[in-house]
């Protein structure tokens, strides 16, 4: 998990409306992802009247998939920042317990790094909060 939900789990006081995930693109993981997406009734956003679902060969590629699910918006990302893939980010993730679930989230230093690499206007606003959180962690 990456993005603003990841930031919230690290303690950032922000609001977000979607979940951003960089997914593992091996055939086995894509198969498991497809089962989850089917259960969530996932389809591409912005296609009213013509819901398209993500196909395995699309999920195997490096592109982003902006989906709507029964649980809300989900962005499946092939990479983030300067092109960091799941394999590159895995060593910079940690497991967190959230409401009886164990989830994998990007660590705070790496989240700051990829937000800096992206340098979108909305990322600049969040970066101020994330850098403060990072300094607080370093002080403890």
C-alpha positions in Angstrom: 0.0 0.0 0.0 1.3 3.4 -0.9 -0.2 6.9 -1.2 -2.3 8.9 1.2 -3.8 5.9 3.0 -0.3 4.8 3.7 0.5 8.3 5.0 -2.6 8.2 7.2 -1.4 4.8 8.7 1.9 6.5 9.5 0.0 9.2 11.4 -0.5 12.0 8.8 -3.7 14.0 9.5 -5.0 14.0 5.9 -8.1 12.8 4.1 -8.1 10.7 1.0 -10.8 9.1 -1.2 -8.9 6.2 -2.9 -6.5 3.4 -2.0 -3.2 3.3 -3.9 -1.5 -0.1 -4.3 1.6 -1.1 -6.2 0.9 -4.7 -7.1 3.2 -7.6 -7.6 2.9 -8.7 -11.2 3.8 -12.3 -11.1 1.2 -14.7 -12.7 0.4 -16.2 -9.3 -0.2 -12.8 -7.6 -2.2 -11.5 -10.6 -4.4 -14.6 -10.2 -5.0 -13.8 -6.6 -5.6 -10.1 -7.4 -8.2 -11.0 -10.0 -10.1 -13.1 -7.4 -10.1 -10.1 -5.0 -11.1 -7.7 -7.8 -14.0 -9.9 -8.9 -15.2 -10.1 -5.3 -15.1 -6.3 -5.1 -16.8 -5.9 -8.4 -14.0 -3.8 -9.7 -14.2 -2.0 -13.0 -12.4 0.9 -14.7 -13.6 4.3 -13.6 -14.9 6.9 -16.1 -16.8 4.4 -18.3 -20.4 4.9 -17.5 -22.8 2.4 -19.0 -19.9 0.3 -20.2 -18.1 -1.2 -17.2 -14.8 -2.8 -18.2 -13.0 -5.1 -15.9 -9.2 -5.4 -15.7 -7.9 -8.5 -17.6 -4.9 -10.5 -16.4 -2.6 -9.4 -19.3 -3.4 -5.7 -18.5 -2.6 -6.2 -14.8 0.8 -7.8 -15.8 1.9 -4.6 -17.5 3.4 -1.5 -16.0 0.4 0.8 -16.4 -1.9 2.3 -13.8 -5.4 0.9 -13.4 -7.9 3.4 -11.9 -10.8 1.3 -10.7 -14.1 1.6 -8.9 -15.0 -1.1 -6.5 -17.9 -1.9 -4.2 -15.6 -0.6 -1.4 -14.6 2.6 -3.2 -11.9 3.8 -5.6 -8.8 1.7 -6.0 -5.7 2.7 -8.0 -3.5 -0.3 -9.0 -0.2 1.2 -9.9 2.5 -0.5 -12.0 5.1 1.8 -10.4 5.4 5.0 -8.4 7.8 7.9 -8.2 10.7 7.5 -10.6 9.4 4.2 -11.8 9.8 2.1 -8.6 8.1 -1.3 -9.0 6.8 -3.7 -6.4 10.1 -5.6 -6.5 12.0 -2.4 -5.8 9.7 -1.2 -3.0 9.3 -4.6 -1.2 12.4 -4.0 0.9 11.1 -0.6 2.0 7.7 -1.9 3.2 6.6 -2.9 6.7 3.7 -4.9 8.0 1.1 -3.1 10.1 -1.8 -4.5 12.1 -5.0 -2.6 11.3 -8.4 -3.7 12.6 -7.4 -7.4 12.9 -5.7 -7.3 9.4 -2.1 -7.4 8.6 -1.3 -5.1 5.7 1.9 -4.2 3.9 2.7 -0.4 3.7 5.5 1.5 2.3 7.8 2.8 5.1 7.7 6.6 5.7 11.2 7.5 4.4 10.5 5.8 1.1 7.0 7.3 0.9 8.6 10.8 1.3 11.2 9.9 -1.4 8.6 8.8 -4.0 6.4 11.8 -3.3 9.4 14.0 -3.8 10.2 12.3 -7.1 6.6 12.8 -8.3 6.6 16.4 -7.3 2.9 17.0 -8.1 1.3 20.0 -6.5 -0.9 17.9 -4.3 2.2 15.9 -3.2 4.0 19.0 -2.2 1.3 19.8 0.3 1.4 16.4 1.8 5.2 16.3 1.8 5.2 19.1 4.5 3.3 16.8 6.8 5.2 13.7 5.9 8.6 15.3 6.5 7.4 16.5 9.9 6.3 13.0 10.8 9.7 11.7 9.7 11.5 14.2 11.9 9.4 13.2 14.8 10.2 9.6 14.2 13.9 10.4 14.1 13.7 12.2 17.4 12.2 9.3 19.2 
